[in-house]
Amino acid sequence: MLPDLPENMSAEQIESYIEAHDFVPVNRTVQVDDNLYQYLIDSSVREPELLKQLRAETTLYHMARMQVSPETGQFLALLIKLKQAKRILEVGVFTGYSTLSMGLAMSDDAKLVAIDKKQMWLDIANRYIKRAGLQKQIQTRCGKALDVLHKLMKSEAGTYDFVFIDADKINQLAYYKQAKVLLKSGGCIAIDNTLWWGNVAKKEFTDKDTQLVRELNAYIHQDSSVDIAMIPIGDGLTLIHKK
Ligand SMILES: C[S@@+](CC[C@H](N)C(=O)[O-])C[C@H]1O[C@@H](n2cnc3c(N)ncnc32)[C@H](O)[C@@H]1O
């Protein structure tokens, strides 16, 4: 049923009513608790067998929780398809779950460059990349991401369609700025962990990482050269479209 319309209000009266009030968004209808989030996963995630195996193997290693969640991996895959991304860049590979999620979704003529500072993680990722038959399309590079991105900026600025950032928080803002240079106009960046365990919204959390994520979010929020959306999936994923 439609709400009652204010009777006999002139356009001017409506304008001054709007000016006199602060309006909070009222169109959030879903409270996502653990139960509903599990439903979301159960009724939408279709994890390929190879990714299932990679996720299982990763539980053997310490820091397994660094891996993106299956629903985040699937969302990245969908973005790659929607964008028809041909040139993809990833910062923070770990054992390769997000790399492979995007790699399995990209077309035969697409290429992905994936950066991590630890060869031991790239060795695992490369094993799965080979099993997927994607070794010609996915190139892993070992090094500090700031340096690798800096080198790429010299010859490949403005050539990438999609960048996924999921590495150390201390350099995240620098990665964002570098990624924007590397991106084509119309390209897209996705950044993981932007809701950081939900701690970003809790004042009592004043640790370095939480503050760095807040700073990044604030910076992106005021950046008028991009369009943005913050998605409450996994640990929070911000999507950025370079105008
Ligand atoms: C959260 S994990 C990435 C998870 C991965 N996206 C996945 O789905 O499994 C972060 C990764 O960033 C890498 N990393 C951290 N600091 C880095 C740096 N300065 N340069 C390059 N890689 C870095 C770590 O070695 C780690 O593998």
The ligand as a Gaussian input file, in Angstrom:
#p B3LYP/6-31G(d) Opt

LIG

0 1
 C       45.053000     -12.048000       2.615000
 S       46.325000     -12.885000       1.773000
 C       45.684000     -13.030000       0.143000
 C       44.590000     -14.058000       0.048000
 C       44.245000     -14.459000      -1.362000
 N       43.613000     -13.375000      -2.059000
 C       43.360000     -15.694000      -1.369000
 O       42.212000     -15.624000      -1.802000
 O       43.821000     -16.740000      -0.902000
 C       47.543000     -11.656000       1.631000
 C       48.774000     -12.041000       0.839000
 O       49.488000     -10.839000       0.593000
 C       50.864000     -11.132000       0.620000
 N       51.577000      -9.877000       0.929000
 C       51.634000      -9.232000       2.109000
 N       52.386000      -8.127000       2.007000
 C       52.805000      -8.085000       0.709000
 C       53.646000      -7.186000      -0.009000
 N       54.171000      -6.110000       0.564000
 N       53.870000      -7.449000      -1.300000
 C       53.335000      -8.544000      -1.911000
 N       52.556000      -9.428000      -1.263000
 C       52.296000      -9.205000       0.028000
 C       51.020000     -12.202000       1.701000
 O       52.194000     -12.960000       1.474000
 C       49.725000     -12.989000       1.544000
 O       49.949000     -14.143000       0.768000

